[in-house]
């Protein structure tokens, strides 16, 4: 959730926005009287005979520059849409920057919070909201209502887009949407902070430790000046791994964040209780009327869970709704600006892929629903997905694909990843196993780049070479024979582990890896010239599971030492062809530092409050009847 507005490719001229748009600023009143600062850029040729639709972004990251004569260098999701001309609207959400109100992370959605007097709206009999109860849906509704009435020469249609946290605001506009909201594109959207961004399956993303000033400080009132710069942790070091390690247990972060309300909320809610549940937008994505195009990146280290699950939830709950999914070979929000050679870490995917998306997918979607027929016949497929192994776009009329076949691969104790189970060196129960010692005081790094945790969020590790990890004794490695034909994994991945531990708690990390042949040539754009792609172990997908939540995210429970236990969890989807001559590898480990915090491996009620004495070595076993389930497509 990078706290900046991200714009697309270079504008055609330095003063293009000023020459072609007129900027206005408004304080738009919400139903509870709160006024939200809103910047509106209107095409200068807008007139009674030339009317334009609105295209809006609501953000907690500032609509700067402020002042009616201070113009942004670019407007809209891309240079293409900027030149196509829309009435572009940017709004600071309540409690942030120049807007009034109180700031809330992932504002809980209220059942049908529209005013009872709204014409054409039917109040839900189960509503617990009053006419003055605000949420992001009602703030969007009230904003649209005001814009339609007060900004002249609009065509009565509204679209909304946003990347990352603004992607959440876009998704949050869908429940009880204003009738004029015709098209919404949540991009890299946050959906649920217990599975996106700050946690993965309940494991805390410690690499996010530096972001809390942005999300956990209330401002005394509207402001156009940054309020969080002085609140960032002063590490005194450029070695992020070492700083996080020297910090010790998470309870020691209290000295930095004792006045940070979001840190305190995170510490006091270690389980998936009502605090987190009511902040998830997923249960509220019902009766969706606007057309939806959800966009994500296969290598988004921040919000990959969000786009996939928002798309699937809208699809499940709203049969017949226009709902499409776009997934490209990008990191977080990187489709919004052209880089020429599309790279992630050391992997090259092609040229001008962001421009292709902007012109052929995004612009077509908004043009059709906001300027065109709006009948759903966009010419776009149900799913427009990039195959990261073949470096090509593919289209699907359903996702996961209707013809996807589920195949199981066993984690055999001879190191083979195979479709059949072998019997290895058996324990008394008759099950073969592989074991390793997990020491939280010597955790497995998630990256070889020691500086990445100094910044806001991780990035490159999503496709990084995993040879450094696979050579450690506390990382189990399972791989297929060399493939004799291409194999395309397309769809969902599920880890079904049979494990035991000598401790009472443990994390389980599963990584899906594409092992290149030894003679693989380097691509000409590799940023790290010391890396060779021969035998490269490209991470394709990965996920962590906090073992205490294996049966319930609400009610954690310890492991019984030595007892074989099921730990099942979903990795996020993929579309990746493992080519002939490559291998498929799976690595299993229990530490992944400092991407996720260290599990003490001694069960404590709240890991955020664990003491140094709680962190202990444990021996973990992964049994031969553990499987990884892949969906395979032709």
N, C-alpha and C positions, 0 to 999 in steps of 0.2 A: 504494500500500500504506500508507494512512494508519495510523500506529501507535497506534490507539485502538480500543476496542470501539465499534461503532456499533449503536445500538438504534433501535427503531421509534418510532411516534408516541407522544404523551404518554400516560402511564398514567392509568387512570381515577381513581386516588387516590394521594396522595403516599406512603402506606404500604402500597400494594397488595401488594407482594412480601412484606413482613414479615408482613402479616396473613394471607396465603394460602399461604405457603411456609415450610418450616423449612430453614435452611441448615446444611450440614455441610462440614467440610474434611477431606480425607484425603491421605495420602502413599502413592500407589499404587505398589507395586514392579513394575518391569519384569523381564524374564527375565535381564538382566545385573546385577540388583541395584539399578539406578538407581531412585530414587523421584521420582515426578512429582506436583507439588502439584495438587490437584483440588478444586474447589468444587462442591457438589451441592445443588440446591434441590429439595426434595421437597414436593409438595402436602400440606397439613396434613390433608386428608381421605383420603390414601392409607391403605388398610387391606386386610385379606385379601380383602374383597369388592369393593374399589375399587382396582384396580391400574392403574398408568400406565406408558407406555413411556418410555425415555430419549431425550432429544434433546440432542446433545453438540456443543460447539465446542472445538476444540483450537487454541491460539493462541500466537504468540510475542510478543504485544502486551500481556500481563498480564491476569489474571482478577480484578484489583482490583474492589472493596475486599477487603482481606485481614482475616481474623479471623472466627470463626464467628458473631459478633454484628454484623458489618458487612455490610449488605445492599446489593446493587445496586438502583438505582432502577427497573430493568426487567430482565426475563430473557426469553430466547428471541429468535428472529428478528423477531418482531413482537408488538404488543399483542394481536392476535387469537390467536396461539398461546399467549401468556402466559395469557390468560383461558381458553383451551381446556384448559389444564393438562397438563403433561408433567413428568417428572423432568428438570430442566435441569442439564446437566453442563458445567462450564468447566474446562479443563486447560491449565496452562503447559507447553509442550513442553520437552523436555530441554535443559538449558543456559540456560534463560530464566526470569527472575524467581524464583519460589519453588521451582522444580524443580531437581533435581540433574542432573549430566551435563554434557557438552560440547556447545556450540551449533554447528550446521552449517547453512549456507544450503542450502536445497533438498536435504535429506538424500537421498543416492542410494538408490534402491530396490534391495534385494537379492532375488535369485530365491528365492521361497518361503521366507521367513525364519522360518516358524513352527517351534516346537520339534518334534522328531521324535516326542516322546511324546504330542503333542496328539491326543486321541481324535477319530476321524472325519476326520482330515487325511491326505492322501496326499502324501508327500514327492516332490518333483520329482527325477527322476534326473539332471537337469542342475544341481541346486542347488549353489552354491558356498558357501552360508551354513552356519554352525554354529548350534547351539541357543542360543548366547549372542549372536548377531549381531543388533543392533537396527537397524531403520529405522522410518519413520513408520507403515508398515503393521503392523509387529509391535508397536509401542507402542500403536497403536489397538486391536489384537487383545487385547493383555494388559490394557489398561484395561477393555475391554468384559467380558472374562472375570471380572475382579475385581468390577466393578459388579454383574453378574448374581448373583454369589455373596454380596455383602456389603451391598447396599442392598435392604432388604425391600420387598415390595409392588410389585415391577415386573412387567410382563406378558411379559418375555422378549424384547421387541423394542427395537431401537436405531436411531435416526436420527442423522445428522450433517449439520451445515451450517457454512459459514464464508465470509467475504467477504475477497477479496484473498489475503494469505498464508494465513490460515485456510482459504481456498478451496483452496489447494494441499494443505493437510493433509487436507481432505475428499476430494479426488481421490486422494491417496496412500493413503487407507484402502481403496480399491477392489481393488487387487491382493491376492490371498490373504485376502480379507475374512473376518472372523468370521461364522459362520452366523447370528448374531443381528442383524447389521447388515442391516436391511431396506431402508433408504432413505437416500440421500446426495445432498446438493445443494451441489455446488461453485459458489460465486457469485463472479463476477469472479476466477476462480482463476488463479494463476500456474501456468504449465505448463513454461516453459523460459526462463531468464534471458538467453538469447542472442537471444530474439525478443520477450519480455515485459519490461516495466519498464525494466531497465538497458540494453537494446539493442533496436534494431529492425533486423533483417537485418544484424546486426553493427555498425551505427553506434551509437556510445555515446550514451546519453541524458544529455547534460551537465546538463540541468535537474534530474537526480537527484543531482547532486554533493553537495547538502546532506544527503542521507539516509544517507550511509555510517556515521555514528556509530551508528545504530540497528542496523545489520546486521554491523558489523565489529569489535565489541568483545566480548571474552570476560569474563565476570564471574568473580571468584575462587570464588564459591559461590552458593547460593540467597540471594535478596534480595527485599525488597518495595519497595525504593527505586530510583528511576531512576538508571541508571548512565551515561546518554549526554548529559545536559543540558549538562555542561561541555565536551563534545567537539564541539559544533556550531561551524562556522566563524563567526568574528566578522567580518562583512564591513565594518562601519562605514559601510554605505550601505544605503539603501532601494531603490536602483536595481539590480535584479538583473542586467539586461542588461549594464550598465557594469561591474559587478564581474566577471562571467564573461569579458567581453571583455578587461578589464585583466589578468586572470589569465594570459592568453597561452596557450601550448601546455599541454596537459594535464599534462606532466611537472612543471609548477609547482605542481600540487595536492599533490605529495609533501610539501611543507613542512607541510601541514595533516594529512596522513593517513599519515605515516611509520610510525605504530604501529597502523594500522588493518588488520587481517588481510584483510578482504574487499576493500579497495582494492588491496592488494598482489596478491591473487589475480586481480583484474580486470586489472591492469596486465600481469601476467606471462602472461595467457592471452588475447591479442587475437583469436585465431582460435577456431573452433568445434572445439576439441580434446576429448580425453577428459574433461578437467575439467568442461566444460559439458555434454557429451553425457550423462554418467552422472547429471547432475542433472535431466535432463528426465524428467517423469513419463509422457510420451506413449507411449514404447515398451512400457511395463509395463501398459497398460490392456487386458489380455486376461483372458478367463474371468471377466468381471465378473458377479457374481450379484446384488448389491443393485440396487434401482430407482434410477435416476439422473435428476436434474433439474438441468441446468446452466443458470445464470442469468448474464446479462451486460447491459451497457448499450451502446447504439450509439455513445454519446459518451464512453466510458471511455478516458481518455488514458493509463491505466496498464496495464490488463489487458483488452484486446480480443482479442488473439491467443489467450489462454488459453481462454476459454469456447468460442469457435468451434471450436478445434482439439481440445479435450477431447471435446466433443460428437461431432465427426466421427470421431475416433479410436475412441471407444467404439462408435459406430454401425458402423464398418467391421470392427472386430475381434470384435464380439459380436452376431452376428445373432440376433434373437429376444429380446435383453435389453430390459427396459423402459428406454428412454432418450429423454428429451425435452429440448428447448431452449427457453428463454425469453429474449427480447431486448427490452428496453424503451427508451424515449427518455431514458435516464439517463446521468449521469456515473458515476464510480467508486462503486459501492455505494449510490447514492442511492435505490434502491428500498426501502431498509431504514427510511426515515423519510419521513413525509408532509410535503410543503412547501405543500400546497394547490394553488397555481398551479405546474404543472410547467414549469420553464424550463431552458434551457441557453443560456448567453450571452444573446443577445437574442431567442431563438426560443421561442415559447410552444407547448406541445404539448397542453394540456388541464388539467383539474383532477382531483385525487385519484387520479392514476394509480398511485402507490405503494400506496394503500389497496386499489385494485382488485386489484393483483397479490397483495398479502398475503392478502386474504380469498378470492379466487376461484381463485388458482393455487397459491400456496405452502401455505396452510393445507389445501387439498384434497389436495395431494400427500402431506403428512406424515400427515394424518388417515387416509387410505386405507391406507397401508402400515404404519402403526404402531398404529392403533386399529381399522381396518376390515378388509375382506376380504383386502386385500393381494394381490389376484389380477391386478393390472395394469389393471383396468377402472375407471380413475379418472374417465373422462369428459373428460380433458385430451387435447389433440391431440399429435401428434409434435413440432410446433413452434408456439409461441405467440409471434408476433413483431409488433412495433409498426411500422407504416408511418410513417416520420418526415416524409413529404411530405403524406400525407392525414390524419395525426393520428388513426389508428384502429388497433385490434388486428386482425391477420389470423391465421388458423390454416392450417397445412399438414400434410399427412400424410407429407411427406418434405422434407428440406432439404439442399441446394438443391432447389427444387421440381421435380417430375418433368417438368413441361411448360415449364420455363425454356428459352428460346431464346438461344443465344450470338450476339451481334452485334458486329462490329468497327467501330471508328471510327478513321479515320486522322488523324494530327496533321499537317495540311497546312501548307505554308509560307506560305500566304496568310492564316493565322490561323483557318482553318475547321476545325472538328471535324466530319468528314463520313464517310459510309459509302463514299465513293469517293475514290480517291487522285488528286491532281492532280500535274502536273509544275511545280515552281517554278523558281527560278533555280538551274540544275543545276551540280553540280561535275563534274569530268572523268569520274566514273563514271556520270553520267547521272541521279543522284539529286538531287531538290530537297531543300533543308534550311532550317532556321532556326538562327541561331547567336547566342550571347551570350557576354560575357566574365564569367567567374566569378572574383571576387577574395575570397579568404578573409579579407583584412583589412577588407573592407566587406561582411560577410555579410548575407543577407536575414533579418530578424527573423521569428520564427514567430508573434509576436503584437504588437499595439500596446500591450498592457498591460505596462509596463516593470517592474512589481513582482512578477509571478507567480513568477519564479525565486528570489525571496527565501524563499518558502515551501518546502514539501517537494516538491510535484509540480505539473506544469502541469494545467490544467483546461479553461478556457473555449475554448481555441484550436480544439477539435474541431468547433465549429460557428460559429466567429468569422467576421466579415466579412473577405473577402480582397482588397478593393479596394486596400488599402495595399500589398499585395505585387504585384498585377497591374500596378501603375503603374510598377514598377521596370524598368529595361532588362535586368536579369539574371534576369527571370522571363518565360518564354514563356507566352503565352496563346492557347488554341485554344477556340473556342466554336461551337455550332450556330447555325443560324437560330432565330428565335423558333418554339417548338413550336406546331403547329396542333392537337395533341391530346395528352392525357396520355400519359406514358411511365413505366412502373414498372420500375426496376432492382431485381431481387430475386435475390440470390445472390452469386456470386464475381465479382471484378474482377481482370483480369490486364493489367499493362503489358508490352508487347513493344516495347521501344525499339531503334531503330537509331541509334547515336550514334558520335561521334568526339570526341577532345580533343587539344589541343596539349600537354597534360601527360601524366603517366603514372599518375594515379589521379584518381578523381572520385566524388562521391556524386550520386545521382539521386533527386529528390523529385517525386512525382506527387500532385496534389491534384484530387479530383473536387468540383465546385462547382455549386450550384444558383443561377442568376442570376435574381433576382426582376424582375418588370416595373417600369417607372419609376413607376407609379402605385400600387404596393403600399402599403396603409395600415399604419401602425404598430400593434402590439398594445398593449393598455393596461398591460401589466406590464413593459415594457422597462426594465431597470435603468439603461441609459445613454440619457438623453433627448436626447443630442446625435447619436445614430445615427438614420438614417432607413432604413426597409426598402425604399424605392424604389431599385431597382438594386442591392440588397444582394446580396453574393456569399457565400452560406452554404456553408461547407465541409461536405461530406457525408462524405467519406472521404479519407484521405491516408496516404501511407507513404513511407519512405525506404529506399534500397538503397545500401549501400556497394559501389561498383563493383568493388573488388578481389575481392569474393566472388561475382561474377556466374556463375562456373562451379563454384565449390566454396566452401563456408563453412569447410572444413578447410584448404584449400590456396589462399590468395589469390595473385593474379598481377597484374602491372601492365598498363596499357593500352599499346599501341603508338601513339605519337603519329601522328595523322592517319588511322589505320586505322578503317574502319567496323566497329563491334562490336555484337553483340547484348547487351542488358541486359534480362533478363526477370525479373519478380517479381510476386508476388501482393499486392494490397491486400486488406484484410479485407472481409468480406461487407457488403452493405447491403440494406435494404428501404426504398426511397424513391421516391415518385412525383414526377417532374418535371412540373408541371402545365402545361396549355395556357397559352401566353403567357409562360412561362419559357424560359430557355436552359440547356443543359448546357455547362459549361465545364471544361476541364482546364488546370491550370497545371503547368509543369515548371520546376524550379530545381535548384541544386546546393548551396546553403547554406540552413540552416534553424536559425538560431542564437538562443539557446543551447539549443534543444530537443535538437538533436544537435550533437556537437562538430564543429569545422571540419576538413575533410579538407585536408591540405597541398597536394594536387594534384600533389605529387611523391611517387612511391612510396617508402615507407620500410617496413622490416619490421614496425615496431610504432608505430602512431600515438600511443599513450600516451607514447612516448619521443621524439617528433619535436622537432626544434629550430626556433627562429624562422626560420632560413635556409631551411628546407624548404617554407615556405608561399609559394606563388607563384600569380600570375594564370595563367589558362588560358582558351583559347577553346573552347567546347563547341558541337557541332552536334547537332541532332536532325533526322533525315531523314524525308522524307515517307512512307516506307513503315513508319514507327513506328505502332503501333496500340494502342488500349485495347480490350480485350474485356470486354463487359458481358453478364451474364445478364439477360434481360428476361422478366417475367411479366405475365400479364393481370390 
